[in-house]
Amino acid sequence: MKRFFTLGLISVSLLARPSFAQEVLHRTCNIKSTTFEGWAAEEISNEWLPLTIVKQLGGRLIQVSFAGHPYLFVNPKYKGKYIPPTQANGKWFNYGGDKLWPLPEGRDDAEHWAGPVSDVLDDGTYDLKVISQGPVCAVRLDGPADPTTGLQYSREIALPSNSPQISFHAVMRNATGHRIRWSVQSVTQYDTSDIHNPAEYNRNFWALTQINPLSAYFTRYQVRNGLADDPSFSVRDDLFKLHWTYLENEVWLDSTAGWLAVVDGESQFAMVGTLSIPQELGLSGRSIADFLQEWHNAGAEREGQPGTAFFGRRKRSLLHGN
């Protein structure tokens, strides 16, 4: 059985800048059409990694590999398959990968997204356009307007020729004729199968971020669902640590440190980014890291007039080593 861990980020700036001792001028990046696990796909690559995008599956980034190590969970149950939202009957089909979802979630009223659910935001077919071919290779994915939420998503994914750093520029647009109020999250599902026995989960998989010294939460984090004394959660040396144990719990942090990390101790691979909230967006500056054994990172909602759009940028860097 495949195991996975989900990490989500609100669509704001992630800045992660690896340093390189020497530039090699002949380095290149490429964009090409390909087939991935039975899906028609587009691949952006450089000498370090390929990024694989399936525009049919909500324009999702379905896989990222670095030095031969695949980071993302791809559900073997649905490999090569596609169930369009018109045939989903309100169900959710978890293909895996990295995608955009609305916030808040819930079924209380029309101002909550009743997800996860197969809709045009998660599973609609996105248009893909190549916007640059070097020294940065980038594509833009434009999704259909969702009649339920009134949202329309657009996302640029870019990879430079000289770095294992992925850049995202996401746009949330009001596609209605009236005001709406939503937040947006980027949701990433990591493969946490044991590298030696894929039927078991990885017992050395971690997520970390710095706690807020002025936290509104008594223990510097708040368990929203699950065991309040769950041993998966701990705080030490001003770090909140989640040790993944194949339990579905949810914990909130009001961290403003501006960085996060996901670390696979078995394979020695990690994904690291730093987070900043642009002042021009008018957000509070208070980020909420919402770890589920799955994880989401939530933030302030935005209210938009008809036709208006709000954007955010983030970057992730891939690492391998002790």
C-alpha positions in Angstrom: 0.0 0.0 0.0 1.3 3.5 -0.9 1.5 5.9 2.0 1.4 9.6 1.7 1.7 12.8 3.7 0.1 16.1 2.6 1.7 19.5 2.8 -0.2 22.6 1.9 0.8 26.3 1.5 -1.2 29.4 1.1 -0.4 31.1 -2.1 2.1 33.6 -1.0 5.8 34.1 -1.5 8.2 31.2 -0.8 11.8 32.3 -1.3 14.6 29.7 -1.1 17.9 30.6 -2.5 20.5 27.8 -2.8 24.1 29.1 -3.4 26.3 27.6 -6.1 30.0 28.0 -6.1 30.3 28.1 -9.9 27.9 28.8 -12.7 28.2 26.5 -15.8 27.1 28.5 -18.8 26.1 25.4 -20.9 23.4 24.3 -18.5 19.9 24.2 -20.1 16.3 23.4 -19.2 13.7 21.8 -21.5 10.0 21.5 -21.9 8.5 18.5 -23.8 5.4 16.4 -24.1 5.6 13.0 -22.6 3.6 10.1 -21.1 3.6 9.5 -17.3 2.0 6.5 -15.7 -0.5 6.3 -18.6 -1.4 10.0 -18.6 -0.5 12.5 -21.3 1.8 14.9 -19.6 4.3 17.8 -20.0 7.8 17.7 -18.5 10.0 20.6 -17.4 13.5 19.5 -16.7 17.1 20.5 -16.1 20.2 18.5 -15.2 18.9 17.9 -11.6 15.3 17.1 -11.9 12.2 16.6 -14.0 8.8 18.2 -13.1 5.8 16.3 -14.6 2.5 18.1 -15.1 -0.8 16.5 -16.1 -3.1 19.3 -17.2 -6.1 17.0 -17.4 -5.9 16.4 -13.6 -6.7 20.0 -12.5 -3.3 21.1 -13.9 -1.5 19.3 -11.1 2.2 18.8 -10.7 2.0 15.0 -10.5 5.6 14.2 -9.8 9.0 15.8 -8.8 12.1 13.7 -8.9 15.6 14.8 -7.7 18.7 12.7 -8.3 16.3 9.8 -9.1 14.3 10.2 -5.9 10.5 10.7 -6.5 9.0 13.1 -3.9 5.3 13.0 -4.5 2.6 10.4 -3.8 0.9 9.1 -7.0 -2.1 7.0 -6.2 -1.5 3.6 -7.9 -5.3 3.0 -7.8 -5.8 5.8 -10.4 -2.6 5.7 -12.5 -3.5 6.5 -16.1 -7.2 7.0 -15.2 -9.3 10.1 -15.3 -12.8 10.5 -14.0 -14.1 14.0 -15.1 -16.1 16.0 -12.5 -19.3 15.5 -14.5 -19.1 11.8 -13.8 -17.8 11.9 -10.3 -21.2 12.1 -8.5 -19.8 14.3 -5.7 -16.9 11.9 -4.9 -13.2 12.8 -4.6 -10.6 10.9 -6.6 -7.2 11.2 -5.0 -4.7 11.2 -7.8 -1.9 12.6 -5.6 0.6 15.3 -6.6 0.6 19.0 -6.0 -2.5 21.3 -6.7 -4.5 24.3 -5.6 -7.5 24.1 -3.3 -9.9 26.7 -1.8 -10.2 27.6 1.9 -12.1 27.5 4.1 -13.2 23.9 3.8 -16.5 22.6 5.2 -20.1 21.9 4.4 -21.7 24.6 6.6 -22.7 27.0 3.9 -21.9 28.4 0.4 -18.9 30.2 1.8 -17.1 26.9 2.5 -15.6 24.6 0.0 -17.2 21.2 0.4 -14.0 19.4 -0.4 -12.0 17.5 -1.1 -14.3 16.8 -4.0 -13.9 16.2 -7.7 -14.8 19.6 -9.2 -13.3 21.7 -12.0 -10.8 23.3 -9.6 -9.3 19.9 -8.5 -10.0 17.8 -11.6 -10.9 20.0 -14.4 -8.8 20.2 -17.6 -6.5 23.1 -17.5 -5.0 24.8 -20.6 -1.2 24.8 -20.7 0.9 27.4 -22.4 4.7 27.5 -22.6 5.8 31.1 -21.6 9.6 30.7 -21.6 12.2 28.2 -22.8 15.4 29.4 -21.1 17.4 30.4 -19.2 14.2 29.7 -17.2 11.6 27.2 -18.5 8.1 28.0 -17.5 4.5 27.1 -18.3 1.2 28.7 -17.3 -1.9 26.6 -16.4 -5.3 28.2 -16.7 -8.2 26.4 -15.2 -11.9 26.7 -15.9 -14.2 28.9 -13.7 -15.9 27.0 -11.0 -19.6 27.8 -10.8 -19.9 26.7 -7.1 -17.2 28.9 -5.6 -16.9 31.5 -8.3 -13.2 30.9 -8.4 -10.8 30.5 -11.4 -7.2 29.4 -10.9 -4.1 30.1 -12.9 -0.6 28.9 -12.0 2.8 29.3 -13.5 5.4 26.7 -12.7 9.1 27.5 -13.6 12.4 25.8 -13.4 15.7 27.6 -14.1 18.6 25.9 -16.0 21.1 26.4 -13.1 19.2 25.3 -10.0 17.1 22.5 -8.4 14.6 25.2 -7.3 10.9 25.3 -8.4 9.0 28.5 -8.6 5.2 28.9 -8.5 3.1 31.9 -9.3 -0.6 31.3 -8.5 -3.5 33.5 -9.3 -7.0 33.3 -7.7 -9.6 35.2 -9.8 -13.2 36.1 -9.0 -15.0 34.8 -12.1 -18.5 35.9 -10.9 -20.5 39.1 -11.2 -20.5 39.7 -7.4 -18.2 39.9 -4.5 -16.8 36.6 -3.1 -14.4 35.9 -0.2 -11.9 33.0 -0.3 -8.4 31.9 0.6 -6.3 29.5 -1.4 -3.9 26.8 -0.5 -1.3 24.8 -2.5 -1.6 21.1 -1.4 1.3 18.7 -1.8 1.1 15.0 -1.1 4.4 13.3 -0.3 5.1 9.7 -0.8 6.0 8.3 2.7 6.3 4.6 1.8 9.3 2.9 3.3 12.0 2.8 0.7 12.9 -0.8 1.5 9.4 -2.1 1.9 6.8 0.1 0.1 3.9 -1.8 1.8 5.0 -0.1 5.1 5.2 3.5 6.0 8.4 5.5 6.5 9.1 5.7 10.2 11.7 8.5 9.7 9.7 11.2 8.0 9.5 14.6 9.5 8.0 18.1 9.0 9.5 21.1 10.9 8.9 24.8 11.4 9.8 27.4 14.0 7.2 28.2 16.7 5.9 31.7 17.3 7.3 33.0 20.6 4.1 35.1 20.9 1.8 32.3 19.9 -1.9 32.6 20.7 -1.8 28.9 21.6 -0.9 27.8 25.1 1.4 25.0 23.9 2.5 27.0 20.9 0.3 24.8 18.7 -3.3 23.7 18.7 -4.5 20.2 18.0 -7.7 20.7 16.0 -8.6 17.1 15.4 -7.2 13.9 17.0 -5.4 13.2 20.2 -4.4 16.3 22.2 -1.3 14.5 23.6 -0.4 12.8 20.3 3.3 11.9 20.5 3.8 12.8 16.9 3.9 16.5 17.9 6.7 18.0 19.9 8.4 21.4 20.5 12.1 21.5 21.2 14.7 24.3 20.7 11.9 26.6 19.4 11.1 24.1 16.7 7.7 22.4 16.1 8.3 18.9 14.9 5.9 16.4 13.4 7.1 12.8 13.3 4.8 11.1 10.8 3.2 8.0 12.3 0.5 7.1 9.8 -2.3 8.8 11.9 -4.7 11.3 10.5 -4.6 14.2 13.0 -4.6 17.9 12.5 -2.7 20.6 14.4 -2.5 24.4 13.8 0.5 26.7 14.4 0.5 30.5 14.1 4.2 30.5 13.1 5.5 33.7 11.5 9.1 32.4 11.1 8.7 32.2 7.3 10.2 28.8 6.6 9.3 25.1 6.6 10.9 21.8 5.8 9.9 18.3 5.0 12.7 15.7 5.7 12.9 12.0 4.7 15.5 10.7 7.1 15.7 7.3 5.4 16.5 8.5 1.9 18.3 11.7 3.1 16.1 13.9 0.8 14.4 17.0 1.8 12.3 19.8 0.4 12.8 23.3 2.0 11.2 26.7 1.4 10.9 30.0 3.2 7.6 31.9 3.4 6.9 35.6 3.2 3.6 37.4 2.9 3.7 40.4 0.6 2.5 43.5 2.4 0.7 44.7 -0.7 -1.8 41.9 -0.4 -3.1 43.4 2.8 -2.8 40.2 4.8 -2.2 40.1 8.6 1.3 38.7 8.4 0.1 35.8 10.6 0.5 32.5 8.9 -1.1 29.4 10.2 0.6 26.1 9.5 -2.1 23.5 9.6 -0.4 20.1 9.9 -2.6 17.1 9.2 -0.6 14.0 9.1 -1.4 15.5 6.1 -0.5 19.2 6.4 -2.0 22.5 5.2 -0.8 26.1 5.7 -3.6 28.5 5.8 -3.9 32.3 5.9 -6.2 35.3 5.7 -9.1 35.3 3.3 -9.3 37.8 0.5 -12.5 39.5 -0.7 -12.6 40.3 -4.4 -14.8 42.4 -6.7 -16.1 40.8 -9.9 -13.2 40.1 -12.2 -10.4 40.9 -9.7 -7.5 38.6 -9.0 -5.0 38.0 -6.2 -1.6 36.4 -6.7 1.2 34.8 -4.8 4.6 33.5 -5.4 6.5 30.7 -3.7 9.7 28.7 -4.3 10.9 25.3 -3.2 14.4 23.9 -3.1 15.3 20.2 -3.1 18.2 18.8 -1.0 20.0 15.6 -0.6 22.6 14.8 2.0 23.2 14.2 5.7 
